[in-house]
Amino acid sequence: MLAPGAARAAAPATTAAPAAQATAGAPAKQAPTVVTFTWGGGLADQMGALPVFRRYHMHATFYVPSGLVCQPSVSPGCTRFPYLTLSEMRQIAADHNEIGGLSVEHIPLTGLPVAEAQREICDDRVNLTRWGFRVTDFAYPFALVNHTLQLLTRRCGYNSGLGTGQLRGAGLCLHCPRAETIPPRNPYVLRTPIEVASVGTTWTPATFEKIVTGAQRHGGGWIIFTIHDVCAHTCALGVTVPELTSVLSWLARQAGHGVSVRTVRQVIGGPVRPAVGGPRPRRIPPPGVINSRLTAVAGGVPACFQTARYGNNHATFRYRRRGGPGGAGAELITVTHRIFGTAQLLPVLDLGECAPAVSAGSSYTVGAWYKSSNPVVFNLYYRTAAGTWKFWVTSPSMPASARWTRVRWTPPAVPAGASALTFGVALTSDGTMATSRYSLVPVRPSSTGLIVFGAVVAALLAGGVAAGVLRHRGKAGPR
């Protein structure tokens, strides 16, 4: 690969001299054209592309959402997940392909508060950098971008941001340009044809060839193909290995006609800037949950909460303003046809806008009010240092109640590395439940425990050894 500083200098010129200006009698020189293959979604099936790129000595850009990366040390069941593992990402980079950012959780960013969008973009780059990757380029999830997201992408240290669908290709956008310019008109919205096999389009190797030759014949430039999957058979958003092989074989034969294949970084160039994290989440005042009384609503759901269902069942959710105890709002949940799984309402699993922050190793008491036709449980989830949400623990069963009942439960200490906690009251069988007034309260040391601790310290002081013990506690104890 070219070094970042050399990439811009090595990129081909933006335009080629018109044939009319060529030396009389000399054959017209074809316009230089750069082709880039980008992969989005962080899916494990993309590993099927590596042998093909290796065979033709070509490289690609893989945009990866760090929060979906499976790490065997954290998630032992990586073989059951569809996403890349950290070791697979390192293999991709070892083959001289580029690793780029795609937000932490791979969610649409345009509707998020600015601080949360900044965490998604910046913290993704922090994660990837911490894992040892040189990260300079970003792709907007689902190609949804606005001016604010462009500014945040730049602020987070990226040199470019990828969009899709702004160039001609696959029979769409017939009045659009045929290629991006080099350097691009706006590096924070790199223009590309529509994503491969998206919006009902059918792509064959001839589709790729037609887009590239169209650019060659009209001034050259930069063609960026965006692909999601490597599939065994024809699929939406993907290509098969034979199709990819055919395209790269054809491109290899075009090298003598001014066509080259490069990564985004090789074309954009620029420095590898220091990684900067997003803004720290705001402190949530007691009772420790934003909109705990469910009185504010957004899109028919209590603000800063989300409905969730998993397993094999059917669930419906209905919000009732002032339907909870003391005039609070309430969410009514009905589960039918249950074979397994639950349904629940819980604070949003995000990077800090709504999810309550916690300290690893500390203890907290979760609380809520409910009434239900059947027994319920608390389900708890925690956020890892990388921003991944994981199921943690389920409480003992709590009995059905025809009247509003307040329930609290203290789970074990928060796991190491956890930075936030969220929870819901869930039905464990067919039935109806209403829930309201959530709380998350730190567990304070009891007065008895403080007295005992004081007595121990006094005894150590009397023995002349307390200073050494306290110095050791300062280094290794809780902070």
N, C-alpha and C positions, 0 to 999 in steps of 0.2 A: 504493500500500500504506500501511497505517497504520504509524506509528513504533512500535517495540517498547513504549515506555512508554505509548502510547495504546491499544494493542491490548486490554489487559484492560478498560480503562474502556469501550471501544466495544463489547465483547462483549455479547450479549443476556443477559437475566436467565436464571437457571437454570431457573426454573419459571414458568408462567403462572397467573394467577388462575383458579380453577375457574369453569366456566360458571355454577354456582349462585350465585356471589358477584357476578356481573355486574349492572350496573344493570338494574332491572326494565324490560322492554320493549326493551332494547338488544340487538343481536345479539351472541352470544358471540365473543370475540376469540380467534383461533387462537394457540396457543403459539409463541413465537419458536423457530426451528430453524436451526441453522448446519450447513452441509454443507461438508466438506473432501475434496478429491481428493488422494491421495498416490500417488506412483509410486516403485517400488523396483527395484533391480537395476542402475540406471545404463545401461540399454540405449538404443542409438541410435534404435530405432524409436519411442521415446517423443516424438521431435521431431514426429511426426505429430499429436500432441495440441495443439501450440502454436497453429496457426491456428484451431482450434476454440475454445480458451479466449480467444484474442484477439478472435474474432468476437463473443463474448458479454460481453466486458469482465470476465472472471473470471480467477482465478489459482489455482495449485495448488502443492503442495510436492513437490519431487523429491529423494528420498533417494539419494545417490550414494556408492558405494564408491570412494574416491580412488585406490586401487591399481589399479583397472581402467580408469581414465580414460586414453584414448589421446591422447598428445601427439605431433604430427607431428615435432617437433624431436628426440624420443627414439625414436619408433617410426614411421618413414616410411610403413609400410603400414597406416595407420589405416583406409583405405577397406575393408580386408579384415576388420576387427574388428567385433564386434557392439556395442561399447560407445560411450558418448558420448565425444566429443573435448572438450578443454578449451574450444575456441572455441564448441562447441555449448552447453556449460554456461553460458558467458557470455551467449549469446543467450537462454537460458532465464531467467537472472537479469535481463537487460535488459528482458524482458517483464514484470517485476515478480512473477515466480514466486519461490518460496523454494527455496534449496539447503540440504538437510540432510545429516547424516552417516549412513553405513551400514556402518561399519568399513572398514579399509584393504582387506582381501582378500575381503570378503563371504563369510565362513565362519561356521559355528556357533560361538558363543562360550562356551556353557555348559560344554563339556568341557575348556576350556583352563585352564592354570595362571593364577592371578590376574594375575601380572605381564604375561603375554602377552595376556590379554584387555584389560588396561588399555592396552597399546600399540596394539592394534587400534582401540580406541575413541578414545583421546586423539590418537594420531598421525594418524588420519583427519581429525580436526578441525584439527590443525595444518596438514596439507596443504591442506585447503579454505580455511583462513584465509590461508595464504601466497599462494594464488591469487587472493585478493581478495574472497572471499565472506563475508557475515555469517552465521555458522553458530550456530544456537541450539537445534536440535532433532535428535533421533537416532531411528533405527529399528533395532530388534534384528534381525539377520539371521535369516531364516526364522521370525521371531516367537518365538524361543527366549530366554526371559528368566528370571532368578532374582534373589534379593535382592542378591547380590553384584554382578551386572551393573547393577542399578539404582543402587547406591552408586557404582560406577565411572563410570557415565554422568553422574551429578551432579558427581563429582570432576573429570571432564574438561571441565566448563564448560557442559554442555548444560542446557537448561531443561525438557526433556521426553524421554520415550522411548516409542516406538510399539510396541504389541503388536497381535495380530489374533485374531479369533474369540471375543471375550468378550461380544459383543452378538448379539441376535436378527437373523437375516437369511438370505435364500435358503432358507428352510425348515429351518434348523438352529438349535440352541441355543434351543429354544422357550420355555424358562423363564428365559432371560437377560434383562437389561434391554434396552429398545429404543434407548436413546441414552446417550452419555456425558454427564456433568453438566458445567456451565460455572460455575466452574472445575472441572476434573476431580477426582475423588476421590483419585487418585494420578497426578500428572503424569508419573511415570516408568514407568507402564504404562497408556498411553492405550488405552481399550477401543474396539474396532471390530467390525463384522460380519466374517464370514469373508472372506478375500481373494477378489476377483472371479474367478469361474469356477474356483475351486480345489476340491479334494477331490470332484471329480466333479459339482459343481453347474453348472447351466445358467443363465446370466444373460442377460436381455433388458432393454431400457429400462424395461419394466414392473417388473422386480425392483428397480431403483434407486428407482423411484417408490413402490413399496409400502413399502420400508424408511423412506423419508422421511415419507410420510403416516402411517405407523404411529407414528413419533416425534411428529409434529404432534398427533395425536389423544390422545396419552398424556403430555402435559406438556412436549413440546418437548425441547430439548437439542442435543447435538452428534453428528452422524453423520460418521464418517470412512471413506471408501471407499479401499481399498488395491488398486492395480492394478499389473501387472507389464509388460504389453506393449500396443502399438498394432498390431493385426494387419490384414492385408488381408482375411482371412476369419476366421470363428469359430475361436478358439484357447483353449487352457488358459491361465488367469491373465491374459487380455487382453480388450480390446474392439476393435471396428472403429471407424473414423472415423464412419460413419453412426450407429452406436449411441451413441457419445459425443456427437455432434451432437444427437441426439434427446433425450438426458438433459439436456444443458445448455440446450437450447431450452425444455424443460419447466420446469427450475429458474428460468429467466429469467421465466417467466410466473407463478411462485409468489412473486415478490418482494413483491407486494402482500398476500400471506398469511403474512407473518412468516418467510419463508425467505431466507437469504443464503448466499453461497458465499465462504469465506475460507480462507486458508492456516493451517497449524498455528501459525506464529509470530503471526499476527494474533489468534488465540484465546488462546494461552498467554501472550504478552507476555513481560516480563522483560528483563533487560539482556543485552548481548552481552559475555560475559565473556572475559578474555584466554585465548588458546589455551595449553594446557600439554601438553608431551610426556609420553609414557609413560616408565616406568623404563628406565634404560640397561641393555642386555644384560650379563649376567655375563661375566667374563673366563674363557675356557676354558683350562685348563692344558695343557701338552704331553701328548699329541701334537697338540693343537689341534682335536680333534673329540670331542664328548661321546659316551660309550659307544663309543669307537673300536674296542674288541674285540668289540662286538656281544653282550656277555654279558647285559645287561638286556633284557627283552622286554616289550612292551605290545601286547596284542591280536594276538599271533602274529607281530609284526614287531619287529625290534630297536628299543628305545626311542630316540627322537630321530632315527629314520630313517624313510623312506617308500619304498615300491616305486613304480616309475613305468614306464609303457609309452607309447610314442607311435608313430604310423604305422600301417601296415597289416600286422599280424602277430598271432600269438597267443602269450601269455607266461604262464607259471606261476611262482609263487614259493613256496619252502619254506624255513622256518628250521630250522637244525640246531644245537642246543646242543652246544658243545664240538666242533663239526665243523671248526673252522678251525685254523690253525697255532698250536702252543703252547697248545692247549686253549681258544682263543678260539671264539666263536660264528661261524657262517657262514650266508650266505643263498645258496640254490641257485636259479638262474634258468634256465629252459628256454624257448627261443624256437622256434616252429614256424610253418610257413606264412607265412614272411616275404616280403613284397613290398618294403617299405621300413620304416625306423624301427628303434628299438632298445628294449631293456628294461634296467633298472638299479635298483640300490639306492643311495640317496643321503641325506645329512643333510637333515632336514625343511626345506622352503622356508618359513620363518616370519619373524617380526619380531625374533627375538633369543633365544627360549627354547632353540633348538637350533642354528640356522644360525650357523656361525663368522663372527665379525666380522672385517673386514679394513680396511686403510687404502688409499684410492684412491691410485694412483701407486706403491704398493709392490709387491714381487714375492714370490711364495709358491711353495713346492713342494708339490704334492699327492702323496699316496702311498696305496697299498693293497696287499693280498696277493690273488692270484687263482690259480685254475686253470681251464682251459677247453678245450673241444674245438675251438674256432675262435678266430681273432684277435679282440682286444678293443680298445677305446679308452677314454680318459677323456672324459667330457662335462662341461663346466663351465658354471655359471650364476652370475649376480651379482644382488644386490638394489640397486635404485636408491634415491635419496634419498626418493622417494615411497612406497617399500615394494613396488614392482613387481619381480617376478622375471623376468629375461630370459636367454635362452640366450646364451652368450658364445663359447666356442671348443671345438673337438675336438682331441685330441692325435693325433700320428701313431699308426698301427696298432701294436699290441703282439702278439707271436706267441702262438699256442696253446701251452698248457703242461699236461702231464699231472700235474705236481707243483706244490705250492704255490710261487708265485713272488712275490717282492716287486718292485714297480715304482714308480718315482717320475718325475714330470715337472714341469718349471717352465715355465708359460705366460708370455706377456708380462705387463708390469706391469698391475695392476688398473685398469680404466677409471675415468675421472673420474666422480665422483658415486657410485661403488659403495660400499656400506657392509657387505656380507657376501658370502660366497662359499660355494657348495656344489658337489659333484661326485659323479659315479658312474662305475663301471667298467661298460661296456656292450658287449653282443654286437652285432656288425654283420652277422650272418647266422644262419641256423638253427643251433642247437647248445645246449650246456649249459655253464654257468659257475657257479663258486662264488666268493664274494668275502668279505673280512674285513679287519680291522685297518687302519682308515682313519687318515690323518694329514694335517695341514696345517701347514707349517712356514715361518715367514718366512725369506726369503733374506737372509743377513748379508753385509755388504761383505767382500770377500776381504782378506787381510793385504797382498797386493801392492797392491790398490787404495788401502788406507789409507796405505801408505808413499809411493805416488805423490802422494796428496793432501797429505800432510805436507810433501813436498818442494816442491810448488807453493806452499803457504802460506808456507813459509820464504822462498822466493824473492820472493814479493810483499812480505813484511815487510821484507826487505832493500831492496827498491825503494821503500819508504815509501808503498805504495798499498794495502796489505792492509786497512786500516781501512775505507776506502771500499767495497771489494768486499764485505767481510763485512757492512757495514750494508745493502748492497743484497740480499745473500743473506738476511738476516734478514727483509726485507720480502717478497721474492718467492719464496724457495726453499722446499724441503719443510719441513714442521713435524712 
